Amino acid sequence: MIALDSTPIGTFVEIEGDPAAIRQLVARLGLDAADAIPYSYAELYARRRKEQPSLPLDMVWPSEKA
């Protein structure tokens, strides 16, 4: 499965499936496997909060002000 995920901390291309199939797809797409980020969104957010402690405790979109 391939998904384009837009999150409050960035946009990510997510590829899920059998590891061999993922490697084949990454190669077919011309992507560099070394650029892969092997962390969950929860882990990515926890890491970002260490850099930016002012972020909310949970990964949520900022509220829009009318």
N, C-alpha and C positions, 0 to 999 in steps of 0.2 A: 504494500500500500504506500502511496505517496500522497502527502498532504502539505499544503502551504499553511502554516500556522502563524497567525498574527497574535502576539501576546503583548502585554504592557512593557515587556523588556526587549522586544524585538520581533522580527519576522524570521521564521525558520522553515526550511524544507525538511520535512520529517519522512524518513523512509523506514518502513517496518516490514519484517518478514524473515524468511530463512536467511541466515548469514551469507550463505553462498550466493543466493539470489540477489541480496543487497549489494554484495561486491560486484556482481555482474552488471547490475543496473547503474551503480555509481560509475563504473568504467564506461558503459554505453552513453551515459549522460556527459562524459568528459569532466566529471568532478574529481577532485583530489581527496582520496580517503583520509589523508592526513589532516584535512580541514574539518573532519567530523567531530561533533561534540557529543560524547557518549553519556551525557547526564540527563536526568529527568528535568522537567520544567521546575519541579519543586527544588531540586538541587541548584539549578541555574539561578533561581530567584534567591535562594539562601545566600549564594555566593555574591549576587548583585547587592543584596542588603548589607553585606559586610563592607562593600565599597561605598554604598549610599544608605546609611542607617536611617535616613529620613523617610525611606519608602515605607508604605503600609506593611503591617505584619503579614498580610496575605496578598498574593499577587492578584490585584484587581485593577480594572481600568479606572483612571481618575474620573471623578464625577464631573459632569458638564455643568457649568454655571449658566443659568439663563440670563 
